Amino acid sequence: MKKIFIAFLLFTLSLFARGDAVILVYHHVSTTTPLSTSVTPSTFKKHLDYLKNNGFTVLPLRTILNTLKQKKDLAPKSIAITFDDAYNSILHNALPLLKEKGYAFTVFVNTQSINASYKNILTWDELKVLQNHKGTIANHTSTHPHMVRYLKDESTKEWESRITLEITKAQKILKEKLGVSNKMFAYPYGEYNEDIKHILQNLGYAGFAQQSGAIGQTLNTLEIPRFPMATNYSNMKRFATSVNSKQLPVKNVNIGPKILLQKETNKYFFSYELIEGNYMKEQLACYSSSGEKLLLSLNDMKVKIKLPLWSAGRKKINCTAPSKTQKGVFYWYSQLWLVKHNDGTWYKE
């Protein structure tokens, strides 16, 4: 009887995705910066309090990546906290709250902004302070360009050389100034395509995006999702949904062209195949960036979605399915497209 119970217990535990983690990305932690890239210090405190009071384990980003790469189990409810762009509010407003909880975090840095002493950007000495308090510093390019965009009259070879230099130059400076040796890279603006992923792969980096989703054993290290935290997406209900999410396991993904013109977006389809898991596939739902629920076809485990007729900009589709056993928990998968104006020009920030 005891053996039967143990076998049942192991089976029950196997239903739960033990290799899942959620990565959060912040920019400003301030009341005086743009709402689209900010959370207030009081909101950030509420986020950290929620993690502390609800059994989450905040780990260094490298620990999560290494654990998943080694196919080992993560601690339940694993979380990584990241910041992009090295704004000084990280030091002044976020660090005291992180120190209070003893939480590790990662800051992705574009080095030119620091060398040029840009307003509201941390200095090299201040970044060392972060390192001394569980902060990891990582690569966010040299100049923070739109990496997918070509300069006027630039050839493919010239573009590839320029983008490669953006990464390698920044890494060299980070090594010289701060002793950074990790190969973690965050895409500026969350923008990337297959060519950029190929460059990153050749250089041996893990690439962090800005589309939502959890990560797990089927991790794609070149497009690692992070949940963006900003005023419009940082209320506690949305935060709780984000940090409790699981990875929706998929394979055979086909998004069509990553870069599209406005007029052609609804000519393409997004398709993938689900992998069995502890989620209700019959309740799978997919939504566009604007929150519009999209029509999808589900044939056995194969999902197919026609892209909407999008305006120019960065566009995402988020697909979620509720857990079979955990109320309020959703399995999550997201993809990104970059939509240009019909005349071929890029959208403005």
Contacts in CASP RR format, 6 or more apart in sequence:
PFRMAT RR
TARGET T0000
AUTHOR 0000-0000-0000
METHOD contacts of the structure
MODEL  1
MKKIFIAFLLFTLSLFARGDAVILVYHHVSTTTPLSTSVTPSTFKKHLDY
LKNNGFTVLPLRTILNTLKQKKDLAPKSIAITFDDAYNSILHNALPLLKE
KGYAFTVFVNTQSINASYKNILTWDELKVLQNHKGTIANHTSTHPHMVRY
LKDESTKEWESRITLEITKAQKILKEKLGVSNKMFAYPYGEYNEDIKHIL
QNLGYAGFAQQSGAIGQTLNTLEIPRFPMATNYSNMKRFATSVNSKQLPV
KNVNIGPKILLQKETNKYFFSYELIEGNYMKEQLACYSSSGEKLLLSLND
MKVKIKLPLWSAGRKKINCTAPSKTQKGVFYWYSQLWLVKHNDGTWYKE
15 277 0 8 1.000
15 278 0 8 1.000
15 324 0 8 1.000
15 325 0 8 1.000
16 278 0 8 1.000
16 325 0 8 1.000
16 326 0 8 1.000
17 216 0 8 1.000
17 217 0 8 1.000
17 246 0 8 1.000
17 247 0 8 1.000
17 277 0 8 1.000
17 278 0 8 1.000
18 73 0 8 1.000
18 74 0 8 1.000
18 76 0 8 1.000
19 67 0 8 1.000
19 68 0 8 1.000
19 73 0 8 1.000
19 74 0 8 1.000
19 78 0 8 1.000
19 216 0 8 1.000
19 217 0 8 1.000
20 74 0 8 1.000
20 78 0 8 1.000
20 214 0 8 1.000
20 215 0 8 1.000
20 216 0 8 1.000
20 246 0 8 1.000
20 247 0 8 1.000
21 59 0 8 1.000
21 64 0 8 1.000
21 68 0 8 1.000
21 74 0 8 1.000
21 78 0 8 1.000
21 79 0 8 1.000
21 80 0 8 1.000
21 214 0 8 1.000
21 215 0 8 1.000
21 216 0 8 1.000
22 78 0 8 1.000
22 79 0 8 1.000
22 80 0 8 1.000
22 213 0 8 1.000
22 214 0 8 1.000
22 215 0 8 1.000
22 227 0 8 1.000
22 242 0 8 1.000
22 243 0 8 1.000
22 244 0 8 1.000
22 245 0 8 1.000
23 61 0 8 1.000
23 64 0 8 1.000
23 79 0 8 1.000
23 80 0 8 1.000
23 82 0 8 1.000
23 208 0 8 1.000
23 215 0 8 1.000
23 224 0 8 1.000
23 225 0 8 1.000
23 226 0 8 1.000
23 227 0 8 1.000
24 47 0 8 1.000
24 79 0 8 1.000
24 80 0 8 1.000
24 81 0 8 1.000
24 82 0 8 1.000
24 226 0 8 1.000
24 227 0 8 1.000
24 229 0 8 1.000
24 242 0 8 1.000
24 243 0 8 1.000
25 82 0 8 1.000
25 83 0 8 1.000
25 84 0 8 1.000
25 186 0 8 1.000
25 208 0 8 1.000
25 210 0 8 1.000
25 226 0 8 1.000
25 227 0 8 1.000
25 228 0 8 1.000
25 229 0 8 1.000
26 39 0 8 1.000
26 44 0 8 1.000
26 81 0 8 1.000
26 82 0 8 1.000
26 83 0 8 1.000
26 84 0 8 1.000
26 90 0 8 1.000
26 94 0 8 1.000
26 229 0 8 1.000
26 230 0 8 1.000
27 33 0 8 1.000
27 37 0 8 1.000
27 38 0 8 1.000
27 83 0 8 1.000
27 84 0 8 1.000
27 85 0 8 1.000
27 87 0 8 1.000
27 230 0 8 1.000
28 34 0 8 1.000
28 37 0 8 1.000
28 38 0 8 1.000
28 39 0 8 1.000
28 87 0 8 1.000
28 89 0 8 1.000
29 38 0 8 1.000
29 39 0 8 1.000
29 40 0 8 1.000
29 41 0 8 1.000
29 44 0 8 1.000
29 87 0 8 1.000
29 89 0 8 1.000
29 90 0 8 1.000
29 93 0 8 1.000
29 94 0 8 1.000
30 38 0 8 1.000
30 40 0 8 1.000
30 41 0 8 1.000
30 87 0 8 1.000
30 89 0 8 1.000
30 93 0 8 1.000
31 38 0 8 1.000
31 40 0 8 1.000
31 41 0 8 1.000
33 87 0 8 1.000
33 89 0 8 1.000
33 120 0 8 1.000
35 230 0 8 1.000
35 231 0 8 1.000
35 232 0 8 1.000
36 230 0 8 1.000
36 231 0 8 1.000
36 232 0 8 1.000
37 230 0 8 1.000
38 230 0 8 1.000
38 231 0 8 1.000
39 47 0 8 1.000
39 229 0 8 1.000
39 230 0 8 1.000
39 231 0 8 1.000
39 234 0 8 1.000
40 231 0 8 1.000
41 93 0 8 1.000
41 94 0 8 1.000
41 97 0 8 1.000
43 231 0 8 1.000
43 234 0 8 1.000
44 93 0 8 1.000
44 94 0 8 1.000
44 97 0 8 1.000
45 97 0 8 1.000
46 236 0 8 1.000
46 239 0 8 1.000
47 229 0 8 1.000
47 234 0 8 1.000
47 239 0 8 1.000
48 97 0 8 1.000
48 98 0 8 1.000
48 100 0 8 1.000
48 101 0 8 1.000
48 103 0 8 1.000
50 56 0 8 1.000
50 236 0 8 1.000
50 239 0 8 1.000
50 240 0 8 1.000
50 243 0 8 1.000
51 58 0 8 1.000
51 79 0 8 1.000
51 101 0 8 1.000
51 103 0 8 1.000
51 243 0 8 1.000
52 101 0 8 1.000
54 77 0 8 1.000
55 76 0 8 1.000
55 77 0 8 1.000
56 77 0 8 1.000
56 78 0 8 1.000
56 79 0 8 1.000
56 243 0 8 1.000
57 75 0 8 1.000
57 76 0 8 1.000
57 77 0 8 1.000
57 78 0 8 1.000
57 79 0 8 1.000
58 79 0 8 1.000
58 80 0 8 1.000
58 81 0 8 1.000
58 101 0 8 1.000
58 102 0 8 1.000
58 103 0 8 1.000
58 104 0 8 1.000
59 74 0 8 1.000
59 75 0 8 1.000
59 78 0 8 1.000
59 79 0 8 1.000
59 80 0 8 1.000
59 104 0 8 1.000
60 80 0 8 1.000
60 104 0 8 1.000
60 106 0 8 1.000
60 134 0 8 1.000
60 136 0 8 1.000
61 80 0 8 1.000
61 82 0 8 1.000
61 104 0 8 1.000
61 106 0 8 1.000
61 136 0 8 1.000
61 138 0 8 1.000
61 184 0 8 1.000
62 136 0 8 1.000
62 182 0 8 1.000
62 184 0 8 1.000
64 74 0 8 1.000
64 78 0 8 1.000
64 80 0 8 1.000
64 215 0 8 1.000
65 184 0 8 1.000
65 206 0 8 1.000
65 219 0 8 1.000
65 221 0 8 1.000
65 224 0 8 1.000
67 73 0 8 1.000
67 74 0 8 1.000
68 74 0 8 1.000
68 215 0 8 1.000
68 216 0 8 1.000
68 217 0 8 1.000
68 219 0 8 1.000
69 219 0 8 1.000
69 221 0 8 1.000
71 217 0 8 1.000
77 243 0 8 1.000
77 244 0 8 1.000
79 243 0 8 1.000
80 104 0 8 1.000
80 105 0 8 1.000
80 106 0 8 1.000
81 98 0 8 1.000
81 103 0 8 1.000
81 104 0 8 1.000
81 105 0 8 1.000
81 106 0 8 1.000
82 105 0 8 1.000
82 106 0 8 1.000
82 107 0 8 1.000
82 108 0 8 1.000
82 186 0 8 1.000
82 208 0 8 1.000
82 226 0 8 1.000
83 90 0 8 1.000
83 94 0 8 1.000
83 105 0 8 1.000
83 106 0 8 1.000
83 107 0 8 1.000
83 108 0 8 1.000
84 107 0 8 1.000
84 108 0 8 1.000
84 140 0 8 1.000
84 186 0 8 1.000
85 108 0 8 1.000
85 109 0 8 1.000
85 110 0 8 1.000
85 113 0 8 1.000
85 121 0 8 1.000
85 140 0 8 1.000
85 144 0 8 1.000
86 107 0 8 1.000
86 108 0 8 1.000
86 109 0 8 1.000
86 110 0 8 1.000
86 113 0 8 1.000
86 114 0 8 1.000
86 121 0 8 1.000
86 122 0 8 1.000
86 127 0 8 1.000
86 140 0 8 1.000
87 120 0 8 1.000
87 121 0 8 1.000
87 122 0 8 1.000
88 120 0 8 1.000
88 121 0 8 1.000
88 122 0 8 1.000
88 126 0 8 1.000
89 120 0 8 1.000
90 107 0 8 1.000
90 122 0 8 1.000
90 130 0 8 1.000
91 122 0 8 1.000
91 126 0 8 1.000
91 129 0 8 1.000
91 130 0 8 1.000
94 105 0 8 1.000
95 129 0 8 1.000
95 130 0 8 1.000
95 133 0 8 1.000
98 105 0 8 1.000
98 133 0 8 1.000
98 134 0 8 1.000
99 133 0 8 1.000
102 134 0 8 1.000
103 134 0 8 1.000
104 134 0 8 1.000
104 135 0 8 1.000
104 136 0 8 1.000
105 130 0 8 1.000
105 134 0 8 1.000
105 135 0 8 1.000
105 136 0 8 1.000
106 135 0 8 1.000
106 136 0 8 1.000
106 137 0 8 1.000
106 138 0 8 1.000
106 184 0 8 1.000
107 122 0 8 1.000
107 127 0 8 1.000
107 130 0 8 1.000
107 135 0 8 1.000
107 136 0 8 1.000
107 137 0 8 1.000
107 138 0 8 1.000
108 138 0 8 1.000
108 139 0 8 1.000
108 140 0 8 1.000
108 184 0 8 1.000
108 185 0 8 1.000
108 186 0 8 1.000
108 208 0 8 1.000
109 127 0 8 1.000
109 137 0 8 1.000
109 138 0 8 1.000
109 139 0 8 1.000
109 140 0 8 1.000
109 170 0 8 1.000
109 174 0 8 1.000
110 140 0 8 1.000
110 141 0 8 1.000
110 142 0 8 1.000
110 143 0 8 1.000
110 144 0 8 1.000
110 170 0 8 1.000
110 188 0 8 1.000
111 141 0 8 1.000
111 142 0 8 1.000
111 169 0 8 1.000
111 170 0 8 1.000
111 173 0 8 1.000
111 174 0 8 1.000
112 142 0 8 1.000
112 143 0 8 1.000
112 144 0 8 1.000
113 121 0 8 1.000
113 144 0 8 1.000
114 121 0 8 1.000
114 122 0 8 1.000
114 123 0 8 1.000
114 124 0 8 1.000
114 127 0 8 1.000
115 173 0 8 1.000
117 123 0 8 1.000
122 130 0 8 1.000
124 177 0 8 1.000
124 178 0 8 1.000
127 137 0 8 1.000
127 177 0 8 1.000
127 178 0 8 1.000
128 178 0 8 1.000
130 137 0 8 1.000
131 137 0 8 1.000
131 178 0 8 1.000
136 182 0 8 1.000
136 184 0 8 1.000
137 174 0 8 1.000
137 178 0 8 1.000
137 180 0 8 1.000
138 174 0 8 1.000
138 180 0 8 1.000
138 182 0 8 1.000
138 184 0 8 1.000
138 185 0 8 1.000
138 186 0 8 1.000
139 167 0 8 1.000
139 170 0 8 1.000
139 171 0 8 1.000
139 174 0 8 1.000
139 180 0 8 1.000
139 183 0 8 1.000
139 184 0 8 1.000
139 185 0 8 1.000
139 186 0 8 1.000
139 205 0 8 1.000
140 170 0 8 1.000
140 185 0 8 1.000
140 186 0 8 1.000
140 188 0 8 1.000
141 147 0 8 1.000
141 166 0 8 1.000
141 167 0 8 1.000
141 170 0 8 1.000
141 188 0 8 1.000
142 165 0 8 1.000
142 166 0 8 1.000
142 167 0 8 1.000
142 169 0 8 1.000
142 170 0 8 1.000
142 173 0 8 1.000
143 166 0 8 1.000
144 188 0 8 1.000
145 163 0 8 1.000
145 166 0 8 1.000
145 188 0 8 1.000
146 188 0 8 1.000
146 189 0 8 1.000
146 191 0 8 1.000
146 346 0 8 1.000
147 163 0 8 1.000
147 166 0 8 1.000
147 187 0 8 1.000
147 188 0 8 1.000
147 191 0 8 1.000
147 192 0 8 1.000
147 196 0 8 1.000
148 191 0 8 1.000
148 192 0 8 1.000
148 193 0 8 1.000
148 195 0 8 1.000
148 196 0 8 1.000
148 258 0 8 1.000
148 259 0 8 1.000
148 338 0 8 1.000
149 346 0 8 1.000
150 159 0 8 1.000
151 158 0 8 1.000
151 159 0 8 1.000
151 162 0 8 1.000
154 162 0 8 1.000
160 195 0 8 1.000
160 199 0 8 1.000
163 196 0 8 1.000
163 199 0 8 1.000
164 199 0 8 1.000
164 203 0 8 1.000
167 185 0 8 1.000
167 199 0 8 1.000
167 200 0 8 1.000
167 203 0 8 1.000
167 205 0 8 1.000
168 203 0 8 1.000
171 180 0 8 1.000
171 183 0 8 1.000
174 180 0 8 1.000
175 181 0 8 1.000
183 203 0 8 1.000
183 204 0 8 1.000
183 205 0 8 1.000
183 206 0 8 1.000
184 205 0 8 1.000
184 206 0 8 1.000
184 207 0 8 1.000
184 208 0 8 1.000
185 200 0 8 1.000
185 205 0 8 1.000
185 206 0 8 1.000
185 207 0 8 1.000
185 208 0 8 1.000
186 207 0 8 1.000
186 208 0 8 1.000
187 196 0 8 1.000
187 207 0 8 1.000
187 208 0 8 1.000
187 209 0 8 1.000
187 210 0 8 1.000
189 210 0 8 1.000
189 314 0 8 1.000
189 349 0 8 1.000
190 209 0 8 1.000
190 210 0 8 1.000
190 211 0 8 1.000
190 314 0 8 1.000
190 336 0 8 1.000
191 314 0 8 1.000
191 336 0 8 1.000
191 338 0 8 1.000
192 200 0 8 1.000
192 207 0 8 1.000
192 209 0 8 1.000
192 223 0 8 1.000
192 258 0 8 1.000
192 336 0 8 1.000
193 258 0 8 1.000
193 259 0 8 1.000
193 338 0 8 1.000
194 258 0 8 1.000
197 207 0 8 1.000
197 222 0 8 1.000
197 223 0 8 1.000
200 207 0 8 1.000
200 222 0 8 1.000
201 222 0 8 1.000
206 221 0 8 1.000
206 222 0 8 1.000
206 224 0 8 1.000
207 221 0 8 1.000
207 222 0 8 1.000
207 223 0 8 1.000
207 224 0 8 1.000
208 224 0 8 1.000
208 226 0 8 1.000
209 223 0 8 1.000
209 224 0 8 1.000
209 225 0 8 1.000
209 226 0 8 1.000
209 336 0 8 1.000
210 226 0 8 1.000
210 228 0 8 1.000
210 336 0 8 1.000
211 223 0 8 1.000
211 225 0 8 1.000
211 226 0 8 1.000
211 316 0 8 1.000
211 318 0 8 1.000
211 334 0 8 1.000
211 335 0 8 1.000
211 336 0 8 1.000
212 225 0 8 1.000
212 226 0 8 1.000
212 227 0 8 1.000
212 228 0 8 1.000
212 242 0 8 1.000
212 316 0 8 1.000
212 318 0 8 1.000
212 332 0 8 1.000
212 334 0 8 1.000
213 225 0 8 1.000
213 226 0 8 1.000
213 227 0 8 1.000
213 242 0 8 1.000
213 245 0 8 1.000
213 247 0 8 1.000
213 318 0 8 1.000
213 332 0 8 1.000
213 333 0 8 1.000
213 334 0 8 1.000
214 225 0 8 1.000
214 245 0 8 1.000
214 246 0 8 1.000
214 247 0 8 1.000
214 331 0 8 1.000
214 332 0 8 1.000
215 224 0 8 1.000
215 225 0 8 1.000
215 247 0 8 1.000
216 247 0 8 1.000
216 249 0 8 1.000
217 247 0 8 1.000
217 249 0 8 1.000
218 247 0 8 1.000
218 249 0 8 1.000
218 250 0 8 1.000
218 251 0 8 1.000
218 275 0 8 1.000
219 247 0 8 1.000
225 334 0 8 1.000
227 242 0 8 1.000
227 243 0 8 1.000
227 245 0 8 1.000
229 239 0 8 1.000
241 328 0 8 1.000
241 330 0 8 1.000
244 326 0 8 1.000
244 328 0 8 1.000
244 329 0 8 1.000
244 330 0 8 1.000
245 320 0 8 1.000
245 329 0 8 1.000
245 330 0 8 1.000
245 331 0 8 1.000
245 332 0 8 1.000
246 278 0 8 1.000
246 279 0 8 1.000
246 323 0 8 1.000
246 329 0 8 1.000
246 330 0 8 1.000
246 331 0 8 1.000
246 332 0 8 1.000
247 331 0 8 1.000
247 332 0 8 1.000
247 333 0 8 1.000
248 274 0 8 1.000
248 279 0 8 1.000
248 319 0 8 1.000
248 320 0 8 1.000
248 321 0 8 1.000
248 331 0 8 1.000
248 332 0 8 1.000
248 333 0 8 1.000
249 274 0 8 1.000
249 275 0 8 1.000
249 276 0 8 1.000
249 277 0 8 1.000
249 331 0 8 1.000
250 272 0 8 1.000
250 273 0 8 1.000
250 274 0 8 1.000
250 275 0 8 1.000
250 303 0 8 1.000
250 333 0 8 1.000
251 272 0 8 1.000
251 273 0 8 1.000
251 275 0 8 1.000
252 271 0 8 1.000
252 272 0 8 1.000
252 273 0 8 1.000
253 271 0 8 1.000
253 272 0 8 1.000
253 335 0 8 1.000
254 269 0 8 1.000
254 270 0 8 1.000
254 271 0 8 1.000
254 272 0 8 1.000
255 270 0 8 1.000
255 335 0 8 1.000
255 337 0 8 1.000
256 268 0 8 1.000
256 269 0 8 1.000
256 270 0 8 1.000
257 268 0 8 1.000
258 336 0 8 1.000
258 337 0 8 1.000
258 338 0 8 1.000
259 337 0 8 1.000
259 338 0 8 1.000
259 339 0 8 1.000
259 340 0 8 1.000
260 268 0 8 1.000
260 307 0 8 1.000
260 310 0 8 1.000
260 337 0 8 1.000
260 338 0 8 1.000
260 339 0 8 1.000
260 340 0 8 1.000
261 339 0 8 1.000
261 340 0 8 1.000
261 341 0 8 1.000
261 342 0 8 1.000
261 344 0 8 1.000
262 309 0 8 1.000
262 310 0 8 1.000
262 311 0 8 1.000
262 312 0 8 1.000
262 339 0 8 1.000
262 340 0 8 1.000
262 341 0 8 1.000
262 342 0 8 1.000
263 342 0 8 1.000
265 307 0 8 1.000
265 308 0 8 1.000
265 309 0 8 1.000
265 310 0 8 1.000
265 315 0 8 1.000
265 337 0 8 1.000
265 339 0 8 1.000
266 306 0 8 1.000
266 307 0 8 1.000
266 308 0 8 1.000
266 309 0 8 1.000
266 310 0 8 1.000
267 307 0 8 1.000
268 306 0 8 1.000
268 307 0 8 1.000
269 304 0 8 1.000
269 305 0 8 1.000
269 306 0 8 1.000
269 307 0 8 1.000
270 304 0 8 1.000
270 305 0 8 1.000
270 306 0 8 1.000
270 307 0 8 1.000
270 317 0 8 1.000
270 335 0 8 1.000
271 302 0 8 1.000
271 303 0 8 1.000
271 304 0 8 1.000
271 305 0 8 1.000
272 302 0 8 1.000
272 303 0 8 1.000
272 333 0 8 1.000
273 301 0 8 1.000
273 302 0 8 1.000
273 303 0 8 1.000
274 281 0 8 1.000
274 284 0 8 1.000
274 301 0 8 1.000
274 302 0 8 1.000
274 303 0 8 1.000
275 301 0 8 1.000
276 301 0 8 1.000
277 331 0 8 1.000
278 323 0 8 1.000
278 324 0 8 1.000
278 325 0 8 1.000
278 326 0 8 1.000
278 331 0 8 1.000
279 321 0 8 1.000
279 322 0 8 1.000
279 323 0 8 1.000
279 324 0 8 1.000
279 330 0 8 1.000
279 331 0 8 1.000
280 321 0 8 1.000
280 322 0 8 1.000
280 323 0 8 1.000
280 324 0 8 1.000
281 298 0 8 1.000
281 301 0 8 1.000
281 321 0 8 1.000
282 298 0 8 1.000
283 321 0 8 1.000
283 322 0 8 1.000
284 296 0 8 1.000
284 298 0 8 1.000
284 303 0 8 1.000
284 319 0 8 1.000
284 320 0 8 1.000
284 321 0 8 1.000
285 293 0 8 1.000
285 296 0 8 1.000
285 319 0 8 1.000
285 320 0 8 1.000
285 321 0 8 1.000
286 293 0 8 1.000
286 294 0 8 1.000
286 296 0 8 1.000
286 303 0 8 1.000
286 305 0 8 1.000
286 317 0 8 1.000
286 318 0 8 1.000
286 319 0 8 1.000
286 320 0 8 1.000
287 293 0 8 1.000
287 294 0 8 1.000
287 317 0 8 1.000
287 318 0 8 1.000
287 319 0 8 1.000
287 320 0 8 1.000
288 294 0 8 1.000
288 308 0 8 1.000
288 310 0 8 1.000
288 315 0 8 1.000
288 316 0 8 1.000
288 317 0 8 1.000
289 310 0 8 1.000
289 314 0 8 1.000
289 315 0 8 1.000
289 316 0 8 1.000
289 317 0 8 1.000
292 308 0 8 1.000
294 305 0 8 1.000
294 306 0 8 1.000
294 308 0 8 1.000
294 317 0 8 1.000
295 305 0 8 1.000
295 306 0 8 1.000
296 303 0 8 1.000
296 304 0 8 1.000
296 305 0 8 1.000
296 319 0 8 1.000
297 303 0 8 1.000
297 304 0 8 1.000
297 305 0 8 1.000
303 319 0 8 1.000
305 317 0 8 1.000
305 319 0 8 1.000
307 317 0 8 1.000
307 337 0 8 1.000
310 337 0 8 1.000
310 339 0 8 1.000
311 339 0 8 1.000
312 339 0 8 1.000
312 340 0 8 1.000
312 341 0 8 1.000
312 346 0 8 1.000
312 347 0 8 1.000
313 338 0 8 1.000
313 339 0 8 1.000
313 340 0 8 1.000
313 347 0 8 1.000
314 336 0 8 1.000
314 337 0 8 1.000
314 338 0 8 1.000
314 339 0 8 1.000
314 347 0 8 1.000
315 336 0 8 1.000
315 337 0 8 1.000
315 338 0 8 1.000
315 339 0 8 1.000
316 334 0 8 1.000
316 335 0 8 1.000
316 336 0 8 1.000
316 337 0 8 1.000
317 334 0 8 1.000
317 335 0 8 1.000
317 337 0 8 1.000
318 332 0 8 1.000
318 333 0 8 1.000
318 334 0 8 1.000
319 332 0 8 1.000
319 333 0 8 1.000
319 334 0 8 1.000
320 330 0 8 1.000
320 331 0 8 1.000
320 332 0 8 1.000
320 333 0 8 1.000
321 330 0 8 1.000
321 331 0 8 1.000
322 328 0 8 1.000
322 329 0 8 1.000
322 330 0 8 1.000
322 331 0 8 1.000
323 329 0 8 1.000
323 330 0 8 1.000
323 331 0 8 1.000
339 347 0 8 1.000
340 346 0 8 1.000
340 347 0 8 1.000
341 347 0 8 1.000
END
